[in-house]
Amino acid sequence: MRRSSAFVALVLLCGPGLAAQVGVSARLAGRVPPAVATAVSALVDSARTRGLPGAPLVDKALEGAVKGVPTDRILTAVRTVLEQLDASASAQRAAGSLAPGDDAIEAGAFALAAGLTPADVGAIARSADPTHPTAVALQVAGALAALGVPRAETVGLVRASIRSGQPVGDLVSLPGQVQAAMARGALPAAAAAGLERAAAHQAPQPHGQGKGRDNPHKP
Amino acid sequence: MSQEFDPRERQTLGEREASDLPPSLLAEVVAARRPVSLSSQVEARVMAAVRRRAASPRYSAWHWFTAPSVPPWALLAAAAVVLALVLLRPAPVGSPGAASPLAAAAGPESVYVRFILVAPNARQVALAGTFNSWDPAAAPLVRAGAEGTWTVTVALPVGQHQYSFIVDGRRWVPDPAAPAVDDGFGRRNSVVSVSAAQGRVL
């Protein structure tokens, strides 16, 4: 047996649960106060039982510790992240995605932190399609909101870009385009509105369907 | 950034919000943050070189010598020892991005991203974020010339990352050229999203 077989055997011996638990403890050990490590480990377990990713909770705890934040504020921030992950997953499930992936849940949580609402996250998730994945669409929406683009314009621009049928690279480039327009003196809302009009102009007009229809494959 | 700054612009730099920067300078910083693009032929050439080496008789002999067959009981014993070491490990191990970013090669799902901060009065600048477990020692920036521009290039995995600069080991400074969100601790974190689509950075 070669070394690759040894690694496979080791993974089987450890088991995914144990390996994940060891991973959380190892990342936190020595970097956060013991009380924080214990509480965050429990929150990570709680997240996993609800189908939510645990890594963002560990990241937030590490961030708080390295920034010198008191224990109670670290835990408050970690709980806020957990709530955002939960709200993101719920919004996507309500939008028809029965089992959203970790990346989509994290992207939705980021969009919520950037100022979007669960309804916005759901609207964007409904617009996503196989060539414009939910995670990417929500990352773009979060970045736009973080740039100062208002909620309505953010959702409108992302949905218009998806509907236009252009490659996902065009969707990904939206925050950069807004930033470039801002560098030229445009307000975020005006920059986004201009890009939305351009995307709508490129959108195909299917026979018998109204403009602006959501992805028909999703409820 | 190869273009020299106008002296009046240089005076307005420092650690300001993006809205405070002159439009021409902001556009330049945004342009400088774009990922370094490599030709698709680079990967093909590297893989061809690796395959040539793997096929060589010298490498095959060395590989046979360093990866011999072992009996199953030895494998289980080794696995138990490794498991014990993992469980008893006293020091934390960072995330995959925690290694020195300059030394780490970008994998197929990674993109090189260059970070820039203009901080003329800083003595040292570091980059910490979710991609390196917020380790202030993982990604120090280097001063680029005498203009007060600090820079580092990091291989970031595809996905979304939050980060901040640390000036002189104590001041957390968001990237003036990037979107930012509340960090939950009363400060702002900058955000960078790396997409596999054409190696783009949001």
HADDOCK unambig.tbl for C-alpha pairs under 7 A between the chains (distance, minus, plus):
assign (segid A and resid 1 and name CA) (segid B and resid 69 and name CA) 4.94 0.50 0.50
assign (segid A and resid 1 and name CA) (segid B and resid 70 and name CA) 5.72 0.50 0.50
assign (segid A and resid 2 and name CA) (segid B and resid 67 and name CA) 6.10 0.50 0.50
assign (segid A and resid 2 and name CA) (segid B and resid 68 and name CA) 6.69 0.50 0.50
assign (segid A and resid 2 and name CA) (segid B and resid 69 and name CA) 5.81 0.50 0.50
assign (segid A and resid 3 and name CA) (segid B and resid 67 and name CA) 6.72 0.50 0.50
assign (segid A and resid 6 and name CA) (segid B and resid 75 and name CA) 6.22 0.50 0.50
assign (segid A and resid 10 and name CA) (segid B and resid 79 and name CA) 5.44 0.50 0.50
assign (segid A and resid 22 and name CA) (segid B and resid 87 and name CA) 6.90 0.50 0.50
assign (segid A and resid 26 and name CA) (segid B and resid 92 and name CA) 4.62 0.50 0.50
assign (segid A and resid 26 and name CA) (segid B and resid 93 and name CA) 6.12 0.50 0.50
assign (segid A and resid 27 and name CA) (segid B and resid 92 and name CA) 4.96 0.50 0.50
assign (segid A and resid 27 and name CA) (segid B and resid 93 and name CA) 5.76 0.50 0.50
assign (segid A and resid 27 and name CA) (segid B and resid 94 and name CA) 6.12 0.50 0.50
assign (segid A and resid 28 and name CA) (segid B and resid 92 and name CA) 6.66 0.50 0.50
assign (segid A and resid 29 and name CA) (segid B and resid 91 and name CA) 6.74 0.50 0.50
assign (segid A and resid 29 and name CA) (segid B and resid 92 and name CA) 5.61 0.50 0.50
assign (segid A and resid 30 and name CA) (segid B and resid 91 and name CA) 6.74 0.50 0.50
assign (segid A and resid 30 and name CA) (segid B and resid 92 and name CA) 6.76 0.50 0.50
assign (segid A and resid 59 and name CA) (segid B and resid 130 and name CA) 6.05 0.50 0.50
assign (segid A and resid 59 and name CA) (segid B and resid 133 and name CA) 6.31 0.50 0.50
assign (segid A and resid 62 and name CA) (segid B and resid 133 and name CA) 6.74 0.50 0.50
assign (segid A and resid 62 and name CA) (segid B and resid 134 and name CA) 6.48 0.50 0.50
assign (segid A and resid 63 and name CA) (segid B and resid 134 and name CA) 5.69 0.50 0.50
assign (segid A and resid 77 and name CA) (segid B and resid 184 and name CA) 5.47 0.50 0.50
assign (segid A and resid 113 and name CA) (segid B and resid 181 and name CA) 6.95 0.50 0.50
assign (segid A and resid 114 and name CA) (segid B and resid 181 and name CA) 5.67 0.50 0.50
assign (segid A and resid 143 and name CA) (segid B and resid 179 and name CA) 6.22 0.50 0.50
assign (segid A and resid 146 and name CA) (segid B and resid 179 and name CA) 5.11 0.50 0.50
assign (segid A and resid 146 and name CA) (segid B and resid 180 and name CA) 5.45 0.50 0.50
assign (segid A and resid 146 and name CA) (segid B and resid 181 and name CA) 5.89 0.50 0.50
assign (segid A and resid 147 and name CA) (segid B and resid 179 and name CA) 4.94 0.50 0.50
assign (segid A and resid 168 and name CA) (segid B and resid 197 and name CA) 6.79 0.50 0.50
assign (segid A and resid 169 and name CA) (segid B and resid 197 and name CA) 5.39 0.50 0.50
assign (segid A and resid 169 and name CA) (segid B and resid 198 and name CA) 6.69 0.50 0.50
assign (segid A and resid 172 and name CA) (segid B and resid 202 and name CA) 6.18 0.50 0.50
assign (segid A and resid 173 and name CA) (segid B and resid 202 and name CA) 6.20 0.50 0.50
assign (segid A and resid 175 and name CA) (segid B and resid 202 and name CA) 5.75 0.50 0.50
assign (segid A and resid 176 and name CA) (segid B and resid 202 and name CA) 5.89 0.50 0.50
assign (segid A and resid 180 and name CA) (segid B and resid 27 and name CA) 6.38 0.50 0.50
assign (segid A and resid 183 and name CA) (segid B and resid 23 and name CA) 4.61 0.50 0.50
assign (segid A and resid 183 and name CA) (segid B and resid 26 and name CA) 6.05 0.50 0.50
assign (segid A and resid 183 and name CA) (segid B and resid 27 and name CA) 5.77 0.50 0.50
assign (segid A and resid 184 and name CA) (segid B and resid 23 and name CA) 5.87 0.50 0.50
